[in-house]
Amino acid sequence: MKIIGIEPKAPGLHIFSRMYIPRLGLPQILTIARNMGHQCSIYCEEIAPIAWQNIADADIILISSTTSTAPRAFWLIRKIRETKSNVPIIMGGPHVTFLPEEALDNGADFVFRHEADDSFPRFLEWYSSGKDLQSLNRIPGISFKAGNSIYNTPQSPIVDLDKLPTPDFDLIEGFGKPSSIPLITSRGCPWECEFCSEVAMFGRRYRFRSEANVIEDIRYYDRRYGKLPIFFAEDNFGANRPRLERLCRTIIDNGLIRPIGGQVRLDLAKYPETLRIMTGAGFQRAYIGYESINPDSLKEAGKGLNDGEMGNLTKQFHKHGIAIHAMWVLGFDNDTIDTVKRTIKSSIKWRIETSQFLILVPIPGSKLFYRLKDENRIFNWDWSRYDGHHVNFYPGGMTPRQLQIAVMLDAMPKIYGLWLTMKIFILNNFRLSGTIFKGWRRFVREFRGNLDTLAVRVWGKGAVRKMKKNITKYLEQMPSISRKSRV
């Protein structure tokens, strides 16, 4: 069968717009389908436009969606129906996992909830062997309509990541040679932050791919594309610290050192030896969810830190030559305008290379979503605005307009101002002087990292300017009253 996957384009700019990294859900399950003998291809709209003549020849179409891309996904379903009305359309991803009825009401024939790595191959076998409804009900983790009823089969079992093949990026049309290789080597999370849907999506049990298989993945991509940087795209690459150390040592022992980036928690810096091992493997940039400097908001976010600790831990990352991309979330119930101002000051004071100020998003699947929904505090249900750049609910300590202006029209322009960009570049290069005594190779690596930081900040300044018009227009339709006034 000819199977086509589609990843819809995001509605606006985001942190990975400059260097696009595809989500790995479609490459993973379509590599499995390809290994079963099917003809597979993927269209990521961020990379290449959809070839509609190929859609007309497809036997099955998959669409993977996040919350902010859901409206685009539903539009694509309508467009596909104009081209080929009878092709089965399947949706998957975190958004439809928690709102499968919405996807079915918008034209999807099937929804794959949670992990589809085991259930999708079983679906293909079912689809090829008679399409018996009773057999369909035995496939876990799917939702579908039959007559006027919606059926949700029991959740699919936890996937053994070591049984999965290496995702084949050559399935992505127009991808060519990537600038870096995205890897996801774990699923699940031992923490359960209120605003995050990771645990609801993949479970609290943290499971990971073995070091041997990760090394084989890296070698596979090296053979295909040459030696490229690696980005560990999972939500928390360092959730299991001993495993992180073992993997970094294995990279070193196998001579696979190269620039590495990944998402980790700030408190990983409490273990300097771990940072030293990471640096030895080539780890250059940590993507860290700082969330807030407000103690009460940190408790809301599930962070056991205070702002004093955060400053010292930031220094530890820098001491080991690891640059930081900080992700701040503003809009917790205890946040005020003063919180935003103090967050900006801390980001500047700690010389964080790049920062991303995000507005709290009540993402479906998160505890936050259900709490704010029950409290009738969500005023905007346009999923395309659930991107971290738009306020969609009544905050506790300010009005929606105040939060929107503070984050997108105050914090982001200040952080990406030209003066601050040059100041950070100069100060970080001064900090490099001490690394000469630690080896010429480290000095060169960190200097290149500083150049990359400069490039990101210059791009960020332009991105903030482009977003300003859209944000200003959004302000015109936003409530100006506070939660308290509304109540």
Secondary structure as the mmCIF struct_conf table of DSSP 4:
data_model
#
loop_
_struct_conf.conf_type_id
_struct_conf.id
_struct_conf.beg_label_comp_id
_struct_conf.beg_label_asym_id
_struct_conf.beg_label_seq_id
_struct_conf.end_label_comp_id
_struct_conf.end_label_asym_id
_struct_conf.end_label_seq_id
STRN STRN1 LYS A 2 GLU A 7
HELX_LH_PP_P HELX_LH_PP_P1 PRO A 8 ALA A 10
BEND BEND1 PRO A 11 GLY A 12
TURN_TY1_P TURN_TY1_P1 ILE A 15 PHE A 16
BEND BEND2 SER A 17 MET A 19
BEND BEND3 LEU A 24 LEU A 24
HELX_RH_AL_P HELX_RH_AL_P1 GLY A 25 ASN A 35
TURN_TY1_P TURN_TY1_P2 MET A 36 GLY A 37
STRN STRN2 GLN A 39 CYS A 44
TURN_TY1_P TURN_TY1_P3 GLU A 45 ILE A 47
BEND BEND4 ALA A 48 ALA A 48
HELX_RH_AL_P HELX_RH_AL_P2 TRP A 52 ILE A 55
TURN_TY1_P TURN_TY1_P4 ALA A 56 ASP A 57
BEND BEND5 ASP A 59 ASP A 59
STRN STRN3 ILE A 60 SER A 64
BEND BEND6 THR A 67 THR A 67
TURN_TY1_P TURN_TY1_P5 SER A 68 THR A 69
HELX_RH_AL_P HELX_RH_AL_P3 ALA A 70 THR A 83
TURN_TY1_P TURN_TY1_P6 SER A 85 ASN A 86
BEND BEND7 VAL A 87 VAL A 87
STRN STRN4 ILE A 89 GLY A 92
BEND BEND8 GLY A 93 GLY A 93
HELX_RH_AL_P HELX_RH_AL_P4 PRO A 94 PHE A 98
HELX_RH_AL_P HELX_RH_AL_P5 PRO A 100 ASP A 105
TURN_TY1_P TURN_TY1_P7 ASN A 106 GLY A 107
BEND BEND9 ASP A 109 ASP A 109
STRN STRN5 PHE A 110 PHE A 112
BEND BEND10 HIS A 114 HIS A 114
TURN_TY1_P TURN_TY1_P8 ASP A 117 ASP A 118
HELX_RH_AL_P HELX_RH_AL_P6 SER A 119 SER A 128
TURN_TY1_P TURN_TY1_P9 SER A 129 GLY A 130
HELX_RH_AL_P HELX_RH_AL_P7 LEU A 133 LEU A 136
TURN_TY1_P TURN_TY1_P10 ASN A 137 ARG A 138
BEND BEND11 ILE A 139 ILE A 139
TURN_TY1_P TURN_TY1_P11 PRO A 140 GLY A 141
STRN STRN6 ILE A 142 ALA A 146
TURN_TY1_P TURN_TY1_P12 GLY A 147 ASN A 148
STRN STRN7 SER A 149 ASN A 152
HELX_LH_PP_P HELX_LH_PP_P2 THR A 153 VAL A 159
HELX_RH_3T_P HELX_RH_3T_P1 LEU A 161 LYS A 163
BEND BEND12 LEU A 164 LEU A 164
HELX_LH_PP_P HELX_LH_PP_P3 PRO A 165 PRO A 167
HELX_RH_3T_P HELX_RH_3T_P2 PHE A 169 LEU A 171
STRN STRN8 ILE A 172 ILE A 172
TURN_TY1_P TURN_TY1_P13 GLU A 173 GLY A 174
BEND BEND13 LYS A 177 LYS A 177
BEND BEND14 SER A 179 SER A 180
STRN STRN9 ILE A 181 LEU A 183
STRN STRN10 SER A 186 ARG A 187
BEND BEND15 PRO A 190 PRO A 190
TURN_TY1_P TURN_TY1_P14 GLU A 194 PHE A 195
HELX_RH_AL_P HELX_RH_AL_P8 GLU A 198 PHE A 202
BEND BEND16 ARG A 204 ARG A 205
STRN STRN11 ARG A 207 PHE A 208
HELX_RH_AL_P HELX_RH_AL_P9 GLU A 211 TYR A 225
BEND BEND17 LYS A 227 LYS A 227
STRN STRN12 ILE A 230 PHE A 232
BEND BEND18 GLU A 234 ASP A 235
TURN_TY1_P TURN_TY1_P15 PHE A 237 GLY A 238
BEND BEND19 ALA A 239 ASN A 240
HELX_RH_AL_P HELX_RH_AL_P10 ARG A 241 ASP A 253
TURN_TY1_P TURN_TY1_P16 ASN A 254 GLY A 255
STRN STRN13 ILE A 260 VAL A 264
HELX_RH_3T_P HELX_RH_3T_P3 LEU A 266 LYS A 270
HELX_RH_AL_P HELX_RH_AL_P11 PRO A 272 ALA A 281
TURN_TY1_P TURN_TY1_P17 GLY A 282 GLY A 282
STRN STRN14 PHE A 283 GLU A 291
BEND BEND20 ILE A 293 ILE A 293
HELX_RH_AL_P HELX_RH_AL_P12 PRO A 295 ALA A 301
TURN_TY1_P TURN_TY1_P18 GLY A 302 GLY A 302
HELX_RH_AL_P HELX_RH_AL_P13 ASP A 307 LYS A 319
TURN_TY1_P TURN_TY1_P19 HIS A 320 GLY A 321
STRN STRN15 ALA A 323 LEU A 330
TURN_TY1_P TURN_TY1_P20 ASP A 333 ASN A 334
HELX_RH_AL_P HELX_RH_AL_P14 ILE A 337 LYS A 349
TURN_TY1_P TURN_TY1_P21 TRP A 350 ARG A 351
BEND BEND21 GLU A 353 GLU A 353
STRN STRN16 THR A 354 ILE A 359
TURN_TY1_P TURN_TY1_P22 PRO A 364 GLY A 365
BEND BEND22 SER A 366 SER A 366
HELX_RH_AL_P HELX_RH_AL_P15 LYS A 367 ASP A 374
TURN_TY1_P TURN_TY1_P23 GLU A 375 ASN A 376
STRN STRN17 ILE A 378 ILE A 378
HELX_RH_3T_P HELX_RH_3T_P4 TRP A 383 ARG A 385
TURN_TY1_P TURN_TY1_P24 TYR A 386 HIS A 389
BEND BEND23 HIS A 390 HIS A 390
STRN STRN18 PHE A 393 PHE A 393
BEND BEND24 GLY A 396 MET A 398
HELX_RH_AL_P HELX_RH_AL_P16 PRO A 400 GLN A 404
HELX_RH_PI_P HELX_RH_PI_P1 ILE A 405 ALA A 411
HELX_RH_AL_P HELX_RH_AL_P17 MET A 412 ILE A 415
TURN_TY1_P TURN_TY1_P25 TYR A 416 TYR A 416
HELX_RH_AL_P HELX_RH_AL_P18 LEU A 418 LEU A 432
HELX_RH_3T_P HELX_RH_3T_P5 SER A 433 LYS A 438
HELX_RH_AL_P HELX_RH_AL_P19 TRP A 440 LEU A 475
TURN_TY1_P TURN_TY1_P26 GLU A 476 GLN A 477
BEND BEND25 MET A 478 MET A 478
BEND BEND26 ILE A 481 ILE A 481
HELX_RH_AL_P HELX_RH_AL_P20 ARG A 483 ARG A 486
#
